[in-house]
């Protein structure tokens, strides 16, 4: 079962975009942790970093599994 080249390219760009968005979220969380004075924003920044890292690991793998072309 072959996937057209345009569809494969679009899926590859989506997976790359998800990884890039996760990296941006992690960077935002690190900036928040570094500049925060009180504990509230620091905890929010740590939660943002952890959730962005989890998103970078889980979402691209699940999209690749869903879009696998060999039918497994």
Helices and strands as residue ranges (DSSP letters): H 5-35, H 39-66
